[in-house]
Amino acid sequence: MNDDLNIFLAKFDISEKDFESTNLKWEDLQSIKEDYKKIKKELYLIARYIEEKLHTLDIVHSVRYRIKDSEHLLAKIIRKKIEDPHREITIRNYKSSITDLIGIRAIHLFKEDWVFIHKFIEENWDLNEQPLAYIREGDAAPCVEEYEKYKCNIELHPHGYRSVHYLIRSCPGKDPYIAEIQVRTIFEEGWSEIDHTIKYPSNIVNPLLNKFLDTFNVLAGNSDQMGSFVRRLKDDLLKGTEKIEEYEKLTEKNTEIINDLQKRIAGTIGELNSKIRNAESKINALTSRGIAAEPFKNILSEVRVKASRFELMMAANPHEAANLLESAEQKLERLEKLLEMTIEEDNHANNTDDNSEEEAGSYKNNVNRFIHNLKTIAELEGSIAPKTLTNVEGQADSGAKIENAVNEISSRSGFAKFLIGPKYKGIKSLNVEIVANQARIKTLTDAANSITDPAVKFVLQKQIGLFTRENNKLRAFVAKRKRSASLFGWAAKLFN
């Protein structure tokens, strides 16, 4: 046995007997060593690529790589042959038989982040075999279940190392290479480095030393647990802070909404009170004219009660308060329309002369206003039958005929009236419409008597009075024309 071999065996604590049992030749090992030197540069390139790829993952704290030393390669070949004498390792297959020629360590801070690194490795490289998860005796069941979930082979490490080992295939050129990636936490890395430095290469076995190293191992495991706990605590604190900020923003927003609602409520109440005062002013004006306005006063009293209850209920029951406000506004709107029609009809009655010829001539405009008001009353009351309303609306069609007849009768000159009298054909047409109007007035009077709402009934009766006055004007107009003296009026009347 040559001196170089003796020095080598002594350096790596391998006995001559064990070496001889392998049947390996020192010359063959040297050939492997020379061949290995040739591929080392390529192995460095592969290692740097894997390192840079792993560094793209944010949760990877740091990455280290090493290319196996030539002498360590030979020592590993010898030990594998000692363990398994039937195993063949030659210059042709050592690249695939020794799977850690390229060694990569990916270090992460929190143990639960292993899952993300595991997925990253599977997505970016082909695995030569299933990952191997080394655990320590006594490791918690959830940790073991997590490894099983991701189809890792689980093995109890004799020295208590915790890490997951991957053998990946990399083929930058024609020849494929296998690289080993070890994934572990920063605490496990620190403990394994200290343990390896103390025990290797002499493989010291000392009970006291092992006891301290085991204690250190437990501390490393507890540090991992503490690191994960601290991160979860931080996340919970951040979530708590976010919830507080969210609550403060929500409170601020709600305060703005409440202030806005208060402004709107104040504006609504102010507008409602303004409308109430306006309606009260109109009712007082009607009362001063001698018009019985009790039905209107009763409606206004109901509106006041609802408005008062609305303010009181806003805080206790906003939904009910909204309903009260809506009801008060509807009643007030109804009251305003009834008051407008009553005041308009009263003003018209006070400013017209039933016997004037001009008023008979404006019949169409007055009746159109009456029909418009009647439609408004029908919308407010809802009890006026469509047939009744349609019957009255027919008056709008005859209004043009009446207006034409009045204009035609009025256009006859005084001399013509003296000779042959008024236009009897037009008078006859007016008489027909006067009778039809009287029937419409009867229909409306019957409808008014059936209405239970005093205010609506009052306003409808006023409108019927307006229509009656217009019909009476036509009667007076016709009567006046019939009384006109003429020489040959009897002949014209007979002819017509």
C-alpha positions in Angstrom: 0.0 0.0 0.0 1.6 3.3 -1.1 2.2 6.3 1.2 -0.5 8.5 -0.5 -3.2 5.9 0.3 -2.0 5.6 3.9 -2.1 9.3 4.4 -5.6 9.5 2.8 -7.0 6.7 5.0 -5.6 8.2 8.1 -7.0 11.6 7.3 -10.5 10.2 6.9 -10.3 7.7 9.7 -10.7 4.6 7.4 -8.9 1.5 8.4 -6.8 -0.5 5.9 -9.0 -3.6 6.6 -12.2 -1.7 5.7 -10.6 -0.3 2.5 -9.4 -3.7 1.4 -12.9 -5.1 2.0 -14.2 -2.8 -0.8 -11.9 -4.3 -3.5 -11.4 -0.7 -4.7 -8.1 0.1 -6.4 -6.4 3.3 -5.5 -5.5 3.9 -9.2 -9.2 3.8 -10.1 -10.0 6.2 -7.4 -7.3 8.6 -8.7 -8.8 8.3 -12.2 -12.2 9.3 -10.8 -10.4 12.2 -9.0 -8.9 13.5 -12.3 -12.1 13.2 -14.2 -13.9 15.0 -11.4 -11.5 17.9 -11.6 -12.5 18.4 -15.3 -16.2 18.9 -14.6 -15.9 21.1 -11.5 -16.2 24.4 -13.4 -19.5 23.2 -14.9 -20.7 22.1 -11.5 -20.0 25.7 -10.2 -22.1 27.2 -13.0 -25.0 24.9 -12.2 -24.7 25.6 -8.5 -24.7 29.4 -9.1 -27.8 29.1 -11.3 -29.7 27.1 -8.7 -28.6 29.6 -6.0 -29.9 32.6 -8.0 -33.1 30.8 -8.9 -33.8 30.1 -5.2 -33.0 33.7 -4.3 -36.0 34.9 -6.4 -38.3 33.5 -3.7 -38.7 36.2 -1.1 -39.2 33.9 1.9 -35.7 32.3 1.3 -33.5 34.1 3.8 -30.2 33.0 2.3 -28.7 30.4 0.0 -25.3 28.6 0.3 -23.7 26.2 -2.1 -20.6 24.1 -2.3 -19.0 21.8 -4.8 -17.8 18.5 -3.2 -14.0 18.4 -2.5 -12.2 15.8 -4.6 -10.8 13.9 -1.6 -14.2 14.0 0.2 -15.7 12.5 -3.0 -13.2 9.5 -2.8 -13.8 9.1 0.9 -17.6 8.9 0.3 -17.1 6.3 -2.5 -15.1 4.2 -0.1 -17.7 4.5 2.8 -20.5 3.6 0.4 -18.6 0.5 -0.6 -18.0 -0.4 3.0 -21.7 -0.1 3.7 -22.7 -2.0 0.6 -19.8 -4.2 -0.8 -22.0 -5.2 -3.8 -22.4 -1.7 -5.0 -20.5 -0.7 -8.1 -19.1 2.8 -8.3 -16.9 3.5 -11.3 -15.6 6.4 -13.3 -18.7 5.9 -15.6 -21.4 6.1 -12.9 -20.0 8.1 -10.0 -21.8 11.3 -11.2 -25.1 9.7 -10.6 -24.1 7.4 -7.7 -22.8 10.3 -5.6 -25.8 12.6 -5.5 -24.4 15.5 -3.5 -21.6 16.6 -5.8 -23.5 19.9 -5.9 -24.8 20.8 -2.4 -27.3 23.7 -1.9 -28.7 24.9 1.3 -31.8 27.1 1.3 -32.3 28.8 4.7 -35.7 30.3 5.7 -36.8 32.0 8.9 -40.1 30.4 9.8 -40.6 26.7 9.7 -44.1 26.9 8.1 -42.6 28.7 5.0 -41.1 25.3 4.0 -44.3 24.6 2.1 -43.8 27.5 -0.3 -40.1 26.5 -1.0 -41.3 22.9 -1.5 -43.8 24.0 -4.2 -41.2 26.3 -5.8 -38.7 23.5 -6.2 -41.3 21.1 -7.6 -42.4 23.7 -10.1 -38.9 24.6 -11.4 -37.0 21.3 -11.4 -37.5 17.6 -12.0 -37.1 15.5 -8.9 -34.8 12.5 -9.1 -36.8 10.9 -6.2 -39.3 11.9 -3.6 -38.1 14.5 -1.1 -36.7 13.1 2.2 -37.8 14.9 5.4 -35.5 14.3 8.4 -37.2 14.7 11.7 -36.1 14.5 15.4 -37.6 12.0 17.8 -40.5 13.6 19.6 -41.5 16.0 16.8 -45.1 17.0 17.0 -47.7 15.0 14.9 -48.9 18.1 12.9 -45.3 18.6 11.6 -45.1 15.0 10.4 -48.6 15.2 8.9 -47.5 18.2 6.9 -44.6 16.3 5.4 -46.9 13.4 4.6 -49.4 15.7 2.9 -46.8 16.8 0.4 -45.6 13.2 -0.2 -42.2 13.4 1.5 -40.5 10.3 2.7 -40.0 10.7 6.5 -37.0 9.5 8.3 -35.9 9.8 11.9 -32.4 11.3 11.8 -30.0 9.6 14.2 -28.3 12.9 15.2 -31.5 14.9 15.4 -31.1 16.9 12.3 -34.3 18.5 10.9 -34.3 19.4 7.3 -35.9 18.4 4.0 -33.6 17.1 1.2 -34.3 17.3 -2.5 -32.4 15.6 -5.3 -33.0 17.6 -8.5 -31.9 17.0 -12.0 -30.1 19.7 -14.0 -28.9 19.3 -17.5 -27.2 22.4 -18.8 -25.3 20.4 -21.5 -25.4 16.9 -22.8 -24.8 15.2 -19.5 -27.4 15.4 -16.7 -26.3 16.2 -13.1 -27.9 15.7 -9.8 -27.8 18.4 -7.1 -28.9 18.1 -3.5 -31.0 21.0 -2.0 -31.3 21.0 1.8 -34.1 23.2 3.1 -34.0 24.1 6.8 -34.7 27.0 9.2 -32.0 29.4 10.3 -32.0 27.9 13.8 -31.6 24.3 12.6 -28.8 25.5 10.3 -27.0 27.1 13.2 -27.3 24.0 15.4 -26.3 21.6 12.6 -23.2 23.7 11.8 -22.1 23.7 15.4 -22.8 20.0 15.8 -21.0 19.2 12.6 -18.0 21.3 13.5 -17.6 19.7 16.9 -18.1 16.1 15.8 -16.6 16.1 12.4 -14.2 14.7 11.2 -13.2 12.8 14.4 -16.8 11.6 15.1 -16.3 12.2 18.8 -18.6 10.1 21.0 -18.8 11.6 24.5 -22.0 11.3 26.7 -21.6 14.7 28.3 -20.9 16.4 25.0 -23.8 14.7 23.3 -26.1 15.8 26.2 -25.2 19.4 25.7 -25.6 19.1 21.9 -29.1 17.5 22.4 -30.0 20.3 24.7 -28.9 22.7 22.0 -31.0 20.8 19.5 -34.1 21.2 21.7 -33.4 24.9 22.1 -33.2 25.3 18.3 -36.5 23.5 17.9 -38.1 25.7 20.6 -36.6 28.8 18.8 -38.4 27.7 15.6 -41.6 27.4 17.6 -41.1 30.8 19.2 -40.3 32.4 15.8 -43.5 31.1 14.3 -45.4 32.3 17.4 -43.9 35.8 17.3 -44.8 36.1 13.6 -48.4 35.0 14.3 -48.5 37.4 17.2 -47.3 40.2 14.9 -49.9 39.3 12.3 -52.7 39.3 14.9 -51.5 42.7 16.3 -51.4 44.1 12.8 -54.9 42.8 12.1 -56.0 44.3 15.4 -54.5 47.6 14.5 -56.1 47.4 11.0 -59.5 46.6 12.7 -59.1 49.6 15.0 -58.2 51.9 12.1 -61.1 50.4 10.1 -63.4 51.0 13.1 -62.2 54.6 13.5 -62.8 55.2 9.8 -66.2 53.7 10.0 -67.0 55.7 13.1 -65.8 58.9 11.3 -67.9 58.0 8.2 -71.0 57.2 10.4 -70.5 60.6 12.2 -70.5 62.3 8.8 -73.6 60.4 7.7 -75.3 61.2 11.0 -74.4 64.9 10.7 -75.6 64.9 7.1 -78.8 63.3 8.1 -79.3 65.8 10.9 -78.8 68.6 8.4 -81.3 67.0 6.0 -83.8 66.4 8.8 -83.5 70.0 9.9 -83.9 71.2 6.3 -86.9 68.9 5.8 -88.6 70.0 9.0 -87.9 73.6 8.1 -89.4 73.2 4.6 -92.4 71.3 6.1 -93.0 74.1 8.7 -92.8 76.7 5.9 -95.4 74.8 3.8 -97.6 74.5 6.9 -97.4 78.3 7.5 -98.2 78.9 3.9 -101.2 76.6 4.0 -102.3 78.3 7.3 -102.1 81.7 5.6 -104.3 80.6 2.7 -106.9 79.1 5.1 -107.0 82.4 7.1 -107.5 84.3 3.8 -110.5 82.1 3.0 -111.9 82.5 6.5 -111.6 86.3 6.2 -113.7 86.1 3.0 -116.5 84.3 4.9 -115.7 80.9 3.4 -116.1 78.0 5.8 -112.6 76.5 5.9 -113.1 73.9 8.7 -112.3 70.9 6.4 -109.0 72.5 5.5 -108.1 73.3 9.1 -108.7 69.7 10.1 -106.2 68.5 7.4 -103.7 71.0 8.6 -104.1 69.9 12.2 -103.4 66.3 11.1 -100.2 67.4 9.3 -99.0 69.3 12.4 -99.5 66.2 14.5 -97.5 64.0 12.1 -94.7 66.5 11.8 -94.4 66.7 15.6 -94.3 62.9 16.0 -91.7 62.7 13.2 -89.2 64.8 15.1 -89.8 62.7 18.3 -89.5 59.4 16.6 -86.3 60.0 14.5 -84.0 58.6 17.2 -86.2 55.7 18.4 -87.7 54.4 15.2 -86.2 56.0 12.0 -88.4 53.7 9.7 -91.6 54.8 11.4 -90.5 58.4 11.4 -89.9 58.2 7.6 -93.4 56.8 7.1 -94.8 59.7 9.2 -92.9 62.3 7.2 -94.0 60.8 3.9 -97.7 60.8 5.1 -97.4 64.4 6.3 -96.0 65.6 3.0 -98.7 63.8 1.0 -101.5 65.3 3.1 -99.9 68.7 2.9 -99.5 68.4 -0.9 -103.2 67.4 -1.2 -104.2 70.3 1.0 -102.2 72.8 -1.1 -103.9 71.6 -4.3 -107.4 71.9 -2.7 -106.7 75.4 -1.4 -105.4 76.6 -4.7 -108.5 75.5 -6.5 -110.8 77.0 -3.8 -109.0 80.4 -3.9 -108.9 80.4 -7.7 -112.7 79.6 -7.9 -113.5 82.3 -5.2 -111.3 84.9 -7.0 -113.0 84.1 -10.3 -116.5 84.3 -8.7 -115.7 87.7 -7.3 -114.3 89.2 -10.5 -117.0 88.1 -13.0 -120.4 89.5 -13.9 -122.9 86.7 -14.6 -124.9 88.9 -17.0 -122.0 90.2 -19.1 -121.8 89.3 -22.7 -118.0 89.1 -22.5 -118.2 86.4 -19.8 -120.5 84.3 -21.9 -118.0 84.6 -24.7 -115.2 83.3 -22.4 -117.1 80.2 -21.6 -114.6 77.8 -23.2 -111.7 79.0 -21.2 -113.6 78.9 -17.9 -114.9 75.4 -18.6 -111.4 74.1 -19.6 -110.2 75.4 -16.2 -113.1 73.6 -14.5 -112.3 70.3 -16.3 -108.6 70.6 -15.3 -109.6 71.1 -11.6 -112.0 68.2 -11.8 -109.3 65.9 -13.0 -107.1 67.0 -10.1 -109.9 66.3 -7.6 -110.4 62.9 -9.2 -106.7 62.1 -8.7 -106.9 63.2 -5.1 -110.1 61.4 -4.2 -110.2 58.4 -6.4 -113.9 57.8 -5.8 -115.2 59.8 -8.8 -116.3 57.1 -11.2 -114.5 57.1 -14.6 -117.9 57.2 -16.3 -118.7 60.4 -14.5 -115.4 62.0 -15.4 -115.7 61.0 -19.0 -119.2 62.5 -19.2 -117.9 65.8 -17.9 -114.8 65.7 -20.2 -117.3 65.6 -23.1 -118.0 69.2 -22.3 -114.6 70.1 -23.6 -115.6 69.0 -27.1 -118.8 71.0 -27.0 -117.0 74.0 -25.6 -115.7 74.9 -29.1 -119.3 74.6 -30.5 -120.7 76.9 -27.8 -117.9 79.4 -28.3 -118.5 79.5 -32.1 -122.3 79.8 -31.6 -121.8 82.7 -29.1 -119.4 84.5 -31.5 -121.8 83.9 -34.5 -124.8 85.3 -32.6 -122.8 88.3 -31.3 -121.4 89.1 -34.8 -124.8 90.0 -36.3 -125.1 93.7 -36.8 -127.8 95.8 -35.1 -129.6 96.6 -38.3 -129.8 92.9 -39.3 -131.1 92.1 -35.8 -133.8 94.8 -36.2 -134.9 93.3 -39.5 -134.7 89.6 -38.9 -133.8 89.2 -35.3 -130.8 87.1 -33.8 -129.3 84.0 -35.3 -131.9 81.5 -34.2 -129.9 78.5 -35.4 -127.1 79.5 -33.0 -129.6 80.0 -30.2 -131.1 76.6 -30.8 -127.6 75.0 -30.6 -126.8 76.8 -27.3 -130.1 75.6 -25.8 -129.1 72.0 -26.6 -125.8 72.4 -24.9 -127.4 74.2 -21.9 -129.7 71.2 -21.3 -126.7 68.8 -21.7 -124.7 70.8 -19.2 -127.6 70.7 -16.7 -127.5 66.9 -16.9 -123.7 66.9 -16.3 -124.2 69.2 -13.3 -126.7 66.7 -11.9 -124.2 63.8 -12.4 -121.4 65.7 -10.6 -123.7 66.7 -7.7 -124.6 63.1 -7.2 -120.9 62.2 -7.2 -120.1 65.0 -4.7 -122.8 63.7 -2.3 -121.1 60.3 -2.2 -117.7 61.7 -1.2 -116.8 61.2 2.5 -113.8 63.6 2.7 -115.2 67.0 3.7 -112.4 69.0 2.1 -112.7 67.3 -1.2 -116.4 67.4 -1.1 -116.3 71.1 -0.4 -113.9 71.9 -3.2 -115.9 69.8 -5.7 -119.1 71.6 -4.8 -117.3 74.9 -5.4 -116.2 73.7 -8.8 -119.8 72.5 -9.6 -120.9 76.1 -8.6 -118.3 77.4 -11.2 -119.8 75.2 -13.9 -123.3 76.2 -12.9 -122.5 79.9 -13.2 -121.1 79.3 -16.7 -124.3 77.5 -17.7 -126.4 80.3 -16.3 -124.4 82.9 -18.3 -125.4 81.0 -21.4 -129.0 81.0 -20.3 -128.9 84.7 -19.7 -127.2 85.3 -23.0 -129.8 83.3 -24.9 -132.7 84.9 -23.1 -131.4 88.4 -23.9 -131.1 87.6 -27.6 -134.6 86.1 -27.7 -136.1 89.3 -26.2 -134.6 91.4 -29.0 -137.4 93.1 -31.2 -137.4 92.7 -35.0 -139.7 93.3 -38.0 -139.4 89.9 -39.6 -138.0 87.9 -36.8 -141.0 85.6 -36.7 -140.3 84.6 -40.3 -136.6 83.9 -39.6 -137.5 81.9 -36.5 -140.0 79.8 -38.5 -137.5 79.2 -41.2 -134.8 78.0 -38.7 
